[in-house]
Amino acid sequence: MLKHAYRITRDLPCMSYDASFANTRLNQLTEQLLPQTAISGDVFFIADTEDGGVLGATWLFEDDQHSMLKQSNFKFMLMELLDTLIRYRASHEFTDTLCGVVHMEHSCADIRWLPEAEVQKLRSAA
């Protein structure tokens, strides 16, 4: 799993895992690109366990909000951030939970890391 990401980071000095890193970066992104908005919805994402990064994502938002996410460049930037976060988790050997859900409520975002089967189950139920 994520052989490339692990290979790149295994020779670096060991830094401890920062559990707040993902939500901190996610909040910075929403504050920067979605100020004074009230967007709510979910992004279900699946990791590519071979190369790292996002293999696929399902965006569940109202049409007008989805358009705003694209126009603000949030959609692109979130996918880039998720790639980085997946590689970060893999470098700390959190390979059993590389998939997850980004939940947004009034433009406040939160990320939950889950096994792929759980993400698929939640996505199907949505």
C-alpha positions as CSV (number, residue, x, y, z in Angstrom):
1,M,0.0,0.0,0.0
2,L,1.3,3.4,-0.9
3,K,4.8,2.0,-1.6
4,H,6.0,5.3,-3.2
5,A,4.9,7.6,-0.5
6,Y,6.4,5.4,2.2
7,R,9.6,5.0,0.3
8,I,10.0,8.7,-0.1
9,T,9.5,9.4,3.6
10,R,11.0,6.5,5.4
11,D,14.5,7.9,5.3
12,L,13.5,11.3,6.7
13,P,13.9,12.1,10.3
14,C,10.9,10.8,12.2
15,M,8.5,13.5,13.1
16,S,5.5,12.7,15.3
17,Y,2.0,12.5,13.7
18,D,-0.1,15.7,14.2
19,A,-3.7,14.6,14.6
20,S,-4.9,18.2,14.1
21,F,-3.0,18.7,10.8
22,A,-5.8,17.7,8.5
23,N,-8.6,19.7,10.1
24,T,-6.3,22.7,10.5
25,R,-5.4,22.7,6.8
26,L,-9.0,22.1,5.8
27,N,-10.2,25.0,7.8
28,Q,-7.5,27.3,6.3
29,L,-8.7,26.3,2.9
30,T,-12.4,27.0,3.6
31,E,-11.6,30.3,5.2
32,Q,-9.4,31.3,2.2
33,L,-11.7,30.2,-0.6
34,L,-15.2,30.3,0.9
35,P,-15.4,33.4,3.2
36,Q,-18.9,34.5,4.1
37,T,-20.7,31.5,2.5
38,A,-23.1,28.9,3.9
39,I,-22.2,25.8,2.0
40,S,-23.3,22.4,3.4
41,G,-22.8,18.9,2.0
42,D,-20.4,16.0,1.9
43,V,-17.4,14.7,-0.1
44,F,-16.8,11.0,0.0
45,F,-13.3,10.1,-1.1
46,I,-11.5,6.9,-1.8
47,A,-7.7,6.6,-1.8
48,D,-5.5,5.1,-4.4
49,T,-3.5,2.6,-2.3
50,E,-0.9,2.0,-5.0
51,D,0.2,5.6,-5.9
52,G,-1.2,7.6,-3.1
53,G,-3.7,10.4,-3.4
54,V,-7.4,10.4,-4.3
55,L,-8.7,7.7,-6.6
56,G,-12.3,9.0,-6.7
57,A,-14.7,11.3,-4.9
58,T,-18.4,11.8,-4.8
59,W,-19.6,15.4,-4.1
60,L,-23.1,15.7,-2.5
61,F,-24.1,19.4,-2.6
62,E,-27.0,21.5,-3.9
63,D,-26.5,22.5,-7.6
64,D,-25.9,26.2,-6.8
65,Q,-23.4,25.3,-4.0
66,H,-21.6,22.8,-6.2
67,S,-21.2,25.6,-8.9
68,M,-19.8,27.9,-6.2
69,L,-17.3,25.2,-5.1
70,K,-16.1,24.9,-8.7
71,Q,-16.0,28.7,-9.4
72,S,-14.1,29.4,-6.2
73,N,-11.5,26.7,-7.1
74,F,-12.3,25.0,-3.8
75,K,-13.1,21.7,-5.5
76,F,-9.7,21.5,-7.2
77,M,-7.8,22.7,-4.1
78,L,-9.6,20.2,-1.8
79,M,-8.6,17.4,-4.1
80,E,-5.0,18.5,-3.9
81,L,-5.2,18.8,-0.2
82,L,-6.7,15.3,0.1
83,D,-3.8,14.0,-1.9
84,T,-1.3,15.6,0.5
85,L,-3.2,14.4,3.6
86,I,-3.5,10.8,2.3
87,R,0.3,10.7,1.7
88,Y,0.9,12.3,5.2
89,R,-1.2,9.6,6.8
90,A,0.5,6.9,4.8
91,S,3.9,8.2,5.8
92,H,2.9,7.6,9.4
93,E,1.5,4.2,8.6
94,F,-2.2,5.0,9.0
95,T,-2.9,2.9,5.9
96,D,-6.1,1.2,7.2
97,T,-7.9,4.6,7.1
98,L,-6.9,6.5,4.0
99,C,-10.4,7.1,2.8
100,G,-13.0,9.3,4.4
101,V,-15.7,12.0,4.3
102,V,-15.3,15.7,4.3
103,H,-18.5,17.1,5.9
104,M,-19.3,20.8,5.5
105,E,-21.9,22.6,7.5
106,H,-22.3,26.4,6.8
107,S,-18.8,26.3,5.2
108,C,-17.2,24.8,8.4
109,A,-15.5,21.6,7.3
110,D,-14.5,18.5,9.2
111,I,-12.8,15.3,7.9
112,R,-13.4,11.8,9.1
113,W,-10.9,9.1,8.2
114,L,-12.5,5.7,7.6
115,P,-11.8,2.4,6.0
116,E,-12.9,2.2,2.3
117,A,-15.8,-0.2,3.0
118,E,-17.3,2.2,5.5
119,V,-17.0,5.1,3.0
120,Q,-18.7,3.0,0.3
121,K,-21.5,2.1,2.8
122,L,-22.1,5.8,3.8
123,R,-22.0,6.9,0.2
124,S,-24.6,4.3,-0.8
125,A,-26.8,5.4,2.0
126,A,-26.6,9.1,1.2
